[in-house]
Amino acid sequence: MTNLPDPITFGLDAAISQAHKAFQNNLVPIGAALIYNNKIISQAHNGISPLEHAELIVLNDGIKQLGHKINECILCVTIEPCQMCLGAISLSNLKSVYFGAYNEKSINNPNISIYGGFQEQECTKLMTMFFQMKRSY
């Protein structure tokens, strides 16, 4: 892994921690953290509903806290955002997203700088273990 600025490193660490919490609760193990002024202002994991994506939860929380200044935030997430989340990220005017595992189902938006592959092995392993466990029932 390349050397990342500290806020991104601790943002990704927080996102992974949230993904582990989701995994322990039998939820899809995706976590996200929203960073503003080098501090995590929100972190979450996926919920039960298919609309409760970690990215959407932290974006909603960030908007409540910062309003239009949400565009100054950095989003860290354990997997490349899906189309639904990319739409929300775009509408929030976020400019930077850092993620761990690649999502084969995602299509990038050219207006958002997205950087991937950070802590990819751990993020990918968590997703693989979860779905292997789910399919073994």
DSSP file (Angstrom, degrees, kcal/mol; ACC not computed):
  #  RESIDUE AA STRUCTURE BP1 BP2  ACC     N-H-->O    O-->H-N    N-H-->O    O-->H-N    TCO  KAPPA ALPHA  PHI   PSI    X-CA   Y-CA   Z-CA
    1    1 A M              0   0    0      0, 0.0   117,-0.1     0, 0.0     3,-0.1   0.000 360.0 360.0 360.0 138.8    0.0    0.0    0.0
    2    2 A T        -     0   0    0      1,-0.1     2,-0.5     0, 0.0     0, 0.0  -0.328 360.0 -87.9 -72.7 161.1    1.2    3.5   -0.8
    3    3 A N        -     0   0    0     -2,-0.0    -1,-0.1     6,-0.0     3,-0.0  -0.599  51.1-166.9 -72.5 122.2    1.7    6.0    1.9
    4    4 A L        -     0   0    0     -2,-0.5     5,-0.1     1,-0.1    -1,-0.0  -0.776  30.7 -91.6-107.0 152.4   -1.6    7.8    2.4
    5    5 A P    >>  -     0   0    0      0, 0.0     4,-2.0     0, 0.0     3,-1.0  -0.331  45.0-109.0 -57.2 147.1   -2.3   11.0    4.3
    6    6 A D  H 3> S+     0   0    0      1,-0.3     4,-3.0     2,-0.2     5,-0.4   0.847 115.0  57.2 -50.5 -44.3   -3.2   10.2    7.9
    7    7 A P  H 3> S+     0   0    0      0, 0.0     4,-1.6     0, 0.0    -1,-0.3   0.876 110.0  45.7 -60.0 -34.5   -6.9   11.2    7.6
    8    8 A I  H <> S+     0   0    0     -3,-1.0     4,-2.7     2,-0.2     5,-0.2   0.906 112.4  50.7 -73.8 -40.8   -7.4    8.7    4.8
    9    9 A T  H  X S+     0   0    0     -4,-2.0     4,-2.3     1,-0.2    -1,-0.2   0.953 115.7  40.5 -61.3 -50.3   -5.5    6.0    6.6
   10   10 A F  H  X S+     0   0    0     -4,-3.0     4,-2.1     1,-0.2    -1,-0.2   0.808 113.5  56.1 -72.6 -25.3   -7.6    6.4    9.8
   11   11 A G  H  X S+     0   0    0     -4,-1.6     4,-2.2    -5,-0.4    -2,-0.2   0.924 110.0  44.3 -65.8 -44.6  -10.7    6.9    7.7
   12   12 A L  H  X S+     0   0    0     -4,-2.7     4,-2.5     2,-0.2    -2,-0.2   0.891 112.1  53.0 -66.5 -39.3  -10.2    3.5    6.0
   13   13 A D  H  X S+     0   0    0     -4,-2.3     4,-2.2    -5,-0.2    -2,-0.2   0.915 110.4  47.7 -60.9 -42.5   -9.3    1.9    9.3
   14   14 A A  H  X S+     0   0    0     -4,-2.1     4,-2.3     2,-0.2    -2,-0.2   0.904 110.8  51.6 -64.8 -41.2  -12.6    3.2   10.8
   15   15 A A  H  X S+     0   0    0     -4,-2.2     4,-2.2     1,-0.2    -2,-0.2   0.914 110.4  48.4 -62.1 -42.8  -14.5    2.0    7.7
   16   16 A I  H  X S+     0   0    0     -4,-2.5     4,-2.2     2,-0.2    -1,-0.2   0.900 109.1  53.3 -64.6 -40.5  -13.0   -1.5    8.1
   17   17 A S  H  X S+     0   0    0     -4,-2.2     4,-1.7     1,-0.2    -1,-0.2   0.914 109.8  48.4 -59.5 -43.0  -13.9   -1.5   11.8
   18   18 A Q  H  X S+     0   0    0     -4,-2.3     4,-2.2     1,-0.2    -2,-0.2   0.886 108.3  54.3 -63.8 -39.4  -17.5   -0.7   10.9
   19   19 A A  H  X S+     0   0    0     -4,-2.2     4,-2.5     1,-0.2    -1,-0.2   0.884 106.2  52.4 -63.1 -38.1  -17.5   -3.5    8.3
   20   20 A H  H  X S+     0   0    0     -4,-2.2     4,-2.4     2,-0.2    -1,-0.2   0.893 107.4  52.0 -64.0 -39.2  -16.4   -5.9   10.9
   21   21 A K  H  X S+     0   0    0     -4,-1.7     4,-1.2     2,-0.2    -2,-0.2   0.917 110.0  48.9 -62.7 -42.6  -19.3   -4.8   13.1
   22   22 A A  H ><>S+     0   0    0     -4,-2.2     5,-2.9     1,-0.2     3,-0.6   0.938 110.1  51.4 -60.8 -46.6  -21.7   -5.5   10.2
   23   23 A F  H ><5S+     0   0    0     -4,-2.5     3,-1.8     1,-0.3    -2,-0.2   0.915 107.6  52.3 -56.4 -45.7  -20.2   -8.9    9.7
   24   24 A Q  H 3<5S+     0   0    0     -4,-2.4    -1,-0.3     1,-0.3    -2,-0.2   0.759 110.0  50.1 -63.9 -24.8  -20.6   -9.8   13.3
   25   25 A N  T <<5S-     0   0    0     -4,-1.2    -1,-0.3    -3,-0.6    -2,-0.2   0.176 120.4-108.9 -99.0  16.1  -24.3   -8.8   13.0
   26   26 A N  T < 5S+     0   0    0     -3,-1.8     2,-0.3     1,-0.2    -3,-0.2   0.820  77.8 130.9  62.0  33.6  -24.8  -10.9    9.9
   27   27 A L  S   <S-     0   0    0     -5,-2.9    -1,-0.2    -6,-0.1    -2,-0.1  -0.798  75.5 -79.3-111.2 157.0  -25.1   -7.8    7.7
   28   28 A V        -     0   0    0     19,-0.3     2,-2.2    -2,-0.3    18,-0.5  -0.389  53.4-121.6 -56.4 122.9  -23.2   -7.2    4.4
   29   29 A P        +     0   0    0      0, 0.0     2,-0.4     0, 0.0   -10,-0.2  -0.412  62.5 132.8 -79.8  74.7  -19.8   -6.1    5.7
   30   30 A I        -     0   0    0     -2,-2.2    16,-1.9   -12,-0.2     2,-0.3  -0.988  29.3-177.4-122.1 131.6  -19.4   -2.7    4.2
   31   31 A G  E     -A   45   0A   0     -2,-0.4    47,-2.1    14,-0.2     2,-0.3  -0.902   4.6-170.8-126.9 156.7  -18.2    0.3    6.3
   32   32 A A  E     -AB  44  77A   0     12,-2.6    12,-2.2    -2,-0.3     2,-0.3  -0.985   6.8-165.4-144.4 153.1  -17.7    3.9    5.6
   33   33 A A  E     -AB  43  76A   0     43,-2.8    43,-3.0    -2,-0.3     2,-0.5  -0.997  11.7-147.9-138.9 140.4  -16.2    7.0    7.3
   34   34 A L  E     -AB  42  75A   0      8,-2.9     7,-2.8    -2,-0.3     8,-1.2  -0.934  15.1-158.4-111.3 128.2  -16.7   10.6    6.4
   35   35 A I  E     +AB  40  74A   0     39,-3.0    39,-2.1    -2,-0.5     2,-0.4  -0.901  14.5 173.4-114.2 132.4  -13.7   13.0    7.1
   36   36 A Y  E >  S-A   39   0A   0      3,-2.9     3,-1.3    -2,-0.4    37,-0.1  -0.994  74.5  -7.2-136.6 129.0  -13.9   16.7    7.5
   37   37 A N  T 3  S-     0   0    0     -2,-0.4    -1,-0.1    35,-0.4     3,-0.1   0.897 130.1 -55.7  51.6  44.7  -11.0   18.9    8.6
   38   38 A N  T 3  S+     0   0    0      1,-0.2     2,-0.4    -3,-0.0    -1,-0.3   0.690 119.0 104.8  65.0  21.4   -8.9   15.8    9.2
   39   39 A K  E <  S-A   36   0A   0     -3,-1.3    -3,-2.9   -28,-0.0     2,-0.6  -0.981  76.0-116.3-131.5 144.8  -11.4   14.4   11.6
   40   40 A I  E     +A   35   0A   0     -2,-0.4    -5,-0.2    -5,-0.2     3,-0.1  -0.687  32.8 174.3 -76.5 120.4  -14.0   11.6   11.3
   41   41 A I  E     +     0   0A   0     -7,-2.8     2,-0.3    -2,-0.6    -1,-0.2   0.607  66.4  12.2-103.1 -15.1  -17.4   13.2   11.6
   42   42 A S  E     +A   34   0A   0     -8,-1.2    -8,-2.9     2,-0.0    -1,-0.3  -0.967  58.1 177.0-159.0 144.1  -19.4   10.1   10.8
   43   43 A Q  E     +A   33   0A   0     -2,-0.3     2,-0.3   -10,-0.2   -10,-0.2  -0.990  14.7 151.9-147.5 146.2  -18.9    6.4   10.5
   44   44 A A  E     -A   32   0A   0    -12,-2.2   -12,-2.6    -2,-0.3     2,-0.3  -0.972  28.4-134.8-161.5 168.9  -21.4    3.6    9.8
   45   45 A H  E     -A   31   0A   0     -2,-0.3   -14,-0.2   -14,-0.2   -26,-0.1  -0.847  46.9 -72.2-127.1 169.0  -21.9    0.1    8.3
   46   46 A N        -     0   0    0    -16,-1.9     7,-0.2   -18,-0.5     2,-0.1  -0.237  50.5-148.3 -58.7 148.6  -24.6   -1.3    6.1
   47   47 A G        -     0   0    0      5,-2.8   -19,-0.3     2,-0.4    -1,-0.1  -0.265  31.1 -86.4-104.8-165.0  -28.0   -1.9    7.7
   48   48 A I  S    S+     0   0    0     -2,-0.1   -20,-0.1   -21,-0.1    -2,-0.1   0.897 103.6  75.8 -73.8 -42.7  -30.8   -4.4    7.2
   49   49 A S  S >  S-     0   0    0      1,-0.1     3,-1.8     2,-0.0    -2,-0.4  -0.407  85.4-126.0 -71.5 144.9  -32.6   -2.5    4.4
   50   50 A P  T 3  S+     0   0    0      0, 0.0    -1,-0.1     0, 0.0     3,-0.1   0.605 113.1  56.8 -66.6  -8.2  -31.1   -2.6    0.9
   51   51 A L  T 3  S+     0   0    0      1,-0.2     2,-1.3     2,-0.0     5,-0.1   0.489  83.3  88.0 -96.5  -5.5  -31.3    1.2    1.1
   52   52 A E    <   +     0   0    0     -3,-1.8    -5,-2.8    -5,-0.1     2,-0.3  -0.485  57.5 163.2 -93.2  64.9  -29.2    1.4    4.3
   53   53 A H     >  -     0   0    0     -2,-1.3     4,-2.2    -7,-0.2     3,-0.3  -0.618  47.2-123.3 -81.6 143.8  -25.8    1.6    2.6
   54   54 A A  H  > S+     0   0    0     -2,-0.3     4,-2.4     1,-0.2     5,-0.2   0.875 111.5  54.8 -53.9 -41.1  -22.9    2.8    4.8
   55   55 A E  H  > S+     0   0    0      1,-0.2     4,-2.2     2,-0.2    -1,-0.2   0.916 108.6  47.4 -61.0 -43.7  -22.1    5.5    2.3
   56   56 A L  H  > S+     0   0    0     -3,-0.3     4,-2.6     2,-0.2    -1,-0.2   0.881 110.3  53.0 -66.2 -38.1  -25.7    6.9    2.4
   57   57 A I  H  X S+     0   0    0     -4,-2.2     4,-2.2     2,-0.2    -2,-0.2   0.943 112.9  42.3 -63.4 -48.2  -25.8    6.8    6.2
   58   58 A V  H  X S+     0   0    0     -4,-2.4     4,-2.7     2,-0.2    -2,-0.2   0.865 113.6  52.7 -70.2 -33.6  -22.6    8.8    6.6
   59   59 A L  H  X S+     0   0    0     -4,-2.2     4,-2.6    -5,-0.2     5,-0.2   0.938 110.0  48.2 -64.9 -45.3  -23.5   11.2    3.8
   60   60 A N  H  X S+     0   0    0     -4,-2.6     4,-2.1     1,-0.2    -2,-0.2   0.925 113.9  46.9 -58.6 -45.0  -26.9   11.9    5.5
   61   61 A D  H  X S+     0   0    0     -4,-2.2     4,-1.9     1,-0.2    -1,-0.2   0.914 112.0  50.6 -63.8 -42.9  -25.2   12.5    8.8
   62   62 A G  H  X S+     0   0    0     -4,-2.7     4,-3.1     1,-0.2     5,-0.4   0.889 109.0  51.0 -62.7 -40.3  -22.6   14.7    7.2
   63   63 A I  H  X S+     0   0    0     -4,-2.6     4,-2.2     1,-0.2    -1,-0.2   0.896 108.7  51.9 -65.1 -40.0  -25.2   16.8    5.5
   64   64 A K  H  < S+     0   0    0     -4,-2.1    -1,-0.2    -5,-0.2    -2,-0.2   0.881 118.0  38.6 -61.7 -37.4  -27.1   17.2    8.8
   65   65 A Q  H  < S+     0   0    0     -4,-1.9    -2,-0.2    -5,-0.1    -1,-0.2   0.877 133.8  17.7 -80.0 -39.0  -23.8   18.4   10.5
   66   66 A L  H >< S-     0   0    0     -4,-3.1     3,-1.7     1,-0.2    -3,-0.2   0.589  77.4-162.3-115.6 -13.6  -22.3   20.5    7.7
   67   67 A G  G >< S-     0   0    0     -4,-2.2     3,-1.7    -5,-0.4    -1,-0.2  -0.435  79.8  -1.9  61.4-132.5  -25.0   21.4    5.2
   68   68 A H  G >  S+     0   0    0      1,-0.3     3,-1.4    -2,-0.1    -1,-0.3   0.671 121.3  77.7 -66.6 -16.2  -23.4   22.5    1.9
   69   69 A K  G X   +     0   0    0     -3,-1.7     3,-2.4     1,-0.3    -1,-0.3   0.514  64.8  95.9 -71.5  -1.8  -19.9   22.1    3.4
   70   70 A I  G X  S+     0   0    0     -3,-1.7     3,-2.1     1,-0.3    -1,-0.3   0.808  70.1  71.3 -54.4 -28.3  -20.3   18.4    2.8
   71   71 A N  G <  S+     0   0    0     -3,-1.4    24,-0.4     1,-0.3    -1,-0.3   0.621  88.4  61.9 -67.5  -9.8  -18.4   19.0   -0.4
   72   72 A E  G <  S+     0   0    0     -3,-2.4   -35,-0.4    22,-0.1    -1,-0.3   0.397  89.5  99.5 -91.6   1.7  -15.3   19.6    1.6
   73   73 A C    <   -     0   0    0     -3,-2.1    22,-0.6    -4,-0.1    23,-0.6  -0.449  63.7-140.3 -90.4 160.6  -15.4   16.0    3.0
   74   74 A I  E     -Bc  35  96A   0    -39,-2.1   -39,-3.0    -2,-0.1     2,-0.5  -0.968  15.6-146.8-115.4 135.2  -13.5   12.9    2.0
   75   75 A L  E     -Bc  34  97A   0     21,-1.9    23,-2.9    -2,-0.4     2,-0.4  -0.904  11.1-169.5-105.7 128.7  -15.4    9.6    2.0
   76   76 A C  E     +Bc  33  98A   0    -43,-3.0   -43,-2.8    -2,-0.5     2,-0.3  -0.970  14.3 169.1-115.4 131.8  -13.6    6.3    2.9
   77   77 A V  E     -Bc  32  99A   0     21,-2.6    23,-1.2    -2,-0.4   -45,-0.2  -0.983  40.8-126.9-145.0 151.6  -15.4    3.0    2.2
   78   78 A T  E    S+     0   0A   0    -47,-2.1    23,-2.9    -2,-0.3     2,-0.3   0.672  93.7  30.1 -76.9 -16.6  -14.4   -0.6    2.2
   79   79 A I  E    S- c   0 101A   0    -48,-0.3    23,-0.2    21,-0.2     3,-0.1  -0.987  98.6 -86.1-141.2 150.6  -15.7   -1.4   -1.3
   80   80 A E        -     0   0    0     21,-2.4    -2,-0.1    -2,-0.3    36,-0.0  -0.314  61.0-101.4 -53.9 128.7  -16.1    0.7   -4.4
   81   81 A P        -     0   0    0      0, 0.0    26,-0.2     0, 0.0    -1,-0.1  -0.184  32.7-123.9 -60.2 145.0  -19.4    2.4   -4.2
   82   82 A C     >  -     0   0    0     24,-0.1     4,-2.8    -3,-0.1     5,-0.2  -0.202  35.3 -92.9 -76.2 175.1  -22.4    1.1   -6.1
   83   83 A Q  H  > S+     0   0    0     22,-0.2     4,-2.2     1,-0.2     5,-0.2   0.887 125.6  53.1 -60.3 -41.1  -24.4    3.1   -8.6
   84   84 A M  H  > S+     0   0    0      1,-0.2     4,-1.8     2,-0.2    -1,-0.2   0.939 113.4  43.0 -60.1 -46.8  -26.9    4.2   -6.0
   85   85 A C  H  > S+     0   0    0      1,-0.2     4,-2.9     2,-0.2    -2,-0.2   0.879 110.4  55.6 -69.4 -37.8  -24.2    5.5   -3.7
   86   86 A L  H  X S+     0   0    0     -4,-2.8     4,-2.7     1,-0.2    -1,-0.2   0.891 106.3  52.7 -60.9 -37.9  -22.2    7.1   -6.5
   87   87 A G  H  X S+     0   0    0     -4,-2.2     4,-2.5     2,-0.2    -1,-0.2   0.929 111.4  45.2 -61.3 -44.7  -25.4    9.1   -7.4
   88   88 A A  H  X S+     0   0    0     -4,-1.8     4,-1.5     2,-0.2    -2,-0.2   0.889 112.6  51.3 -66.2 -39.2  -25.7   10.3   -3.8
   89   89 A I  H  <>S+     0   0    0     -4,-2.9     5,-1.8     2,-0.2     4,-0.4   0.928 111.7  47.6 -62.9 -44.7  -21.9   11.1   -3.7
   90   90 A S  H ><5S+     0   0    0     -4,-2.7     3,-1.4     1,-0.2    -2,-0.2   0.922 111.4  49.3 -62.7 -45.5  -22.3   13.1   -6.9
   91   91 A L  H 3<5S+     0   0    0     -4,-2.5    -1,-0.2     1,-0.3    -2,-0.2   0.762 107.8  55.5 -66.7 -24.4  -25.3   15.0   -5.6
   92   92 A S  T 3<5S-     0   0    0     -4,-1.5    -1,-0.3    -5,-0.2    -2,-0.2   0.536 109.8-126.9 -82.3  -7.1  -23.5   15.8   -2.4
   93   93 A N  T < 5 +     0   0    0     -3,-1.4    -3,-0.2    -4,-0.4     2,-0.1   0.721  48.9 163.6  64.8  23.8  -20.7   17.3   -4.5
   94   94 A L      < -     0   0    0     -5,-1.8    -1,-0.2     1,-0.1   -23,-0.1  -0.478  22.0-167.3 -66.0 144.4  -18.0   15.2   -2.8
   95   95 A K        +     0   0    0    -22,-0.6    18,-2.2   -24,-0.4     2,-0.4   0.658  62.9  48.2-107.7 -21.2  -14.9   15.2   -4.9
   96   96 A S  E     +cd  74 113A   0    -23,-0.6   -21,-1.9    16,-0.2     2,-0.4  -0.979  51.0 173.4-133.4 133.6  -12.8   12.4   -3.3
   97   97 A V  E     -cd  75 114A   0     16,-1.8    18,-2.7    -2,-0.4     2,-0.4  -1.000   9.9-166.0-133.4 131.6  -13.6    8.8   -2.4
   98   98 A Y  E     +cd  76 115A   0    -23,-2.9   -21,-2.6    -2,-0.4     2,-0.3  -0.979  16.9 176.2-117.5 130.3  -11.1    6.2   -1.2
   99   99 A F  E     -c   77   0A   0     16,-2.3    19,-1.7    -2,-0.4   -21,-0.2  -0.890  27.0-146.9-134.1 163.8  -12.1    2.6   -1.1
  100  100 A G  E    S+     0   0A   0    -23,-1.2    17,-1.4    -2,-0.3   -21,-0.2   0.891  76.3  33.8 -89.4 -85.0  -10.7   -0.8   -0.4
  101  101 A A  E    S-c   79   0A   0    -23,-2.9   -21,-2.4    18,-0.2     2,-0.2  -0.452  81.0-116.5 -80.6 146.3  -12.1   -3.7   -2.5
  102  102 A Y        -     0   0    0    -23,-0.2     2,-0.6    -2,-0.1    -1,-0.1  -0.562  19.5-142.6 -79.0 146.6  -13.1   -3.3   -6.1
  103  103 A N    >   -     0   0    0     -2,-0.2     3,-2.0     1,-0.1   -24,-0.0  -0.944   2.9-158.0-112.8 111.3  -16.8   -3.8   -7.0
  104  104 A E  T 3  S+     0   0    0     -2,-0.6    -1,-0.1     1,-0.3    -2,-0.0   0.720  92.7  56.9 -61.5 -20.9  -17.2   -5.5  -10.3
  105  105 A K  T 3  S+     0   0    0     -3,-0.0    -1,-0.3     2,-0.0     2,-0.2   0.439  87.8 101.2 -90.4  -0.8  -20.8   -4.1  -10.5
  106  106 A S    <   -     0   0    0     -3,-2.0     2,-0.4   -24,-0.1   -24,-0.1  -0.595  52.9-160.7 -91.8 147.6  -19.7   -0.4  -10.2
  107  107 A I        -     0   0    0     -2,-0.2   -21,-0.1   -26,-0.2    -2,-0.0  -0.995  25.3-124.1-124.0 123.5  -19.4    2.1  -13.0
  108  108 A N        -     0   0    0     -2,-0.4   -25,-0.0     1,-0.1   -26,-0.0  -0.312  10.1-134.6 -72.0 149.4  -17.3    5.2  -12.2
  109  109 A N    >   -     0   0    0      3,-0.1     3,-1.7     1,-0.1     5,-0.1  -0.908  11.2-143.7 -99.7 123.5  -18.6    8.7  -12.5
  110  110 A P  T 3  S+     0   0    0      0, 0.0    -1,-0.1     0, 0.0    -2,-0.0   0.631  95.0  64.3 -67.0 -12.0  -16.0   10.9  -14.3
  111  111 A N  T 3  S+     0   0    0      2,-0.0     2,-0.4     1,-0.0    -3,-0.0   0.476  95.2  67.6 -88.5  -2.0  -16.8   13.9  -12.1
  112  112 A I  S <  S-     0   0    0     -3,-1.7     2,-0.7     2,-0.0   -16,-0.2  -0.968  79.0-133.0-121.7 130.9  -15.6   12.3   -8.9
  113  113 A S  E     -d   96   0A   0    -18,-2.2   -16,-1.8    -2,-0.4     2,-0.5  -0.741  31.5-175.6 -80.9 118.1  -12.0   11.4   -8.2
  114  114 A I  E     -d   97   0A   0     -2,-0.7     2,-0.4   -18,-0.2   -16,-0.2  -0.969   9.2-169.6-122.5 129.5  -12.1    7.8   -6.9
  115  115 A Y  E     +d   98   0A   0    -18,-2.7   -16,-2.3    -2,-0.5     2,-0.2  -0.962  15.1 178.8-120.5 132.2   -9.0    6.0   -5.6
  116  116 A G        +     0   0    0     -2,-0.4   -16,-0.2   -18,-0.2   -15,-0.1  -0.732  42.8  60.3-131.4 176.3   -9.0    2.3   -4.9
  117  117 A G    >   +     0   0    0    -17,-1.4     3,-1.1     1,-0.3     2,-0.4   0.518  59.7 145.9  87.9   9.0   -7.1   -0.8   -3.8
  118  118 A F  T 3  S-     0   0    0    -19,-1.7    -1,-0.3     1,-0.3     5,-0.1  -0.672  82.9 -10.2 -84.1 128.1   -6.2    0.5   -0.3
  119  119 A Q  T 3> S+     0   0    0     -2,-0.4     4,-2.0    -3,-0.1    -1,-0.3   0.858  91.9 159.2  51.8  37.7   -6.2   -2.3    2.3
  120  120 A E  H <>  +     0   0    0     -3,-1.1     4,-3.1   -20,-0.2     5,-0.3   0.868  59.3  56.3 -60.6 -42.6   -7.7   -4.3   -0.5
  121  121 A Q  H  > S+     0   0    0      1,-0.2     4,-2.6    -4,-0.2    -1,-0.2   0.931 110.2  43.7 -60.2 -46.4   -6.8   -7.8    0.8
  122  122 A E  H  > S+     0   0    0      2,-0.2     4,-2.0     1,-0.2    -1,-0.2   0.912 116.6  47.0 -65.9 -41.6   -8.5   -7.3    4.2
  123  123 A C  H  X S+     0   0    0     -4,-2.0     4,-1.8     2,-0.2    -2,-0.2   0.917 115.0  45.7 -66.0 -43.0  -11.6   -5.7    2.6
  124  124 A T  H  X S+     0   0    0     -4,-3.1     4,-2.7     1,-0.2    -2,-0.2   0.906 110.9  53.4 -66.1 -42.2  -11.9   -8.4    0.0
  125  125 A K  H  X S+     0   0    0     -4,-2.6     4,-2.8    -5,-0.3     5,-0.2   0.907 107.3  51.2 -59.8 -43.4  -11.4  -11.2    2.5
  126  126 A L  H  X S+     0   0    0     -4,-2.0     4,-2.0     1,-0.2    -1,-0.2   0.918 112.5  45.3 -62.0 -44.9  -14.2   -9.8    4.7
  127  127 A M  H  X S+     0   0    0     -4,-1.8     4,-2.3     2,-0.2     5,-0.2   0.916 114.2  49.3 -64.9 -43.5  -16.6   -9.7    1.8
  128  128 A T  H  X S+     0   0    0     -4,-2.7     4,-2.3     1,-0.2     5,-0.2   0.926 111.1  48.9 -62.9 -46.3  -15.6  -13.2    0.6
  129  129 A M  H  X S+     0   0    0     -4,-2.8     4,-2.3    -5,-0.2    -1,-0.2   0.910 110.7  51.9 -60.2 -42.6  -15.9  -14.8    4.1
  130  130 A F  H  X S+     0   0    0     -4,-2.0     4,-2.4    -5,-0.2    -2,-0.2   0.950 113.4  41.5 -60.8 -50.8  -19.3  -13.2    4.6
  131  131 A F  H  X S+     0   0    0     -4,-2.3     4,-2.0     2,-0.2    -1,-0.2   0.812 112.5  54.4 -73.4 -28.2  -20.8  -14.5    1.3
  132  132 A Q  H  X S+     0   0    0     -4,-2.3     4,-0.9    -5,-0.2    -1,-0.2   0.915 110.9  47.2 -64.7 -42.0  -19.2  -17.9    1.7
  133  133 A M  H >< S+     0   0    0     -4,-2.3     3,-0.6    -5,-0.2     4,-0.4   0.918 112.3  49.5 -63.9 -44.7  -20.8  -18.2    5.1
  134  134 A K  H >< S+     0   0    0     -4,-2.4     3,-0.9     1,-0.2    -1,-0.2   0.876 111.3  48.8 -63.1 -38.1  -24.2  -17.1    3.7
  135  135 A R  H 3< S+     0   0    0     -4,-2.0    -1,-0.2     1,-0.2    -2,-0.2   0.636 100.6  65.8 -79.0 -14.2  -24.1  -19.6    0.8
  136  136 A S  T <<        0   0    0     -4,-0.9    -1,-0.2    -3,-0.6    -2,-0.2   0.558 360.0 360.0 -85.7  -6.1  -23.2  -22.5    3.1
  137  137 A Y    <         0   0    0     -3,-0.9    -1,-0.2    -4,-0.4    -2,-0.1   0.481 360.0 360.0 -74.4 360.0  -26.6  -22.3    4.9
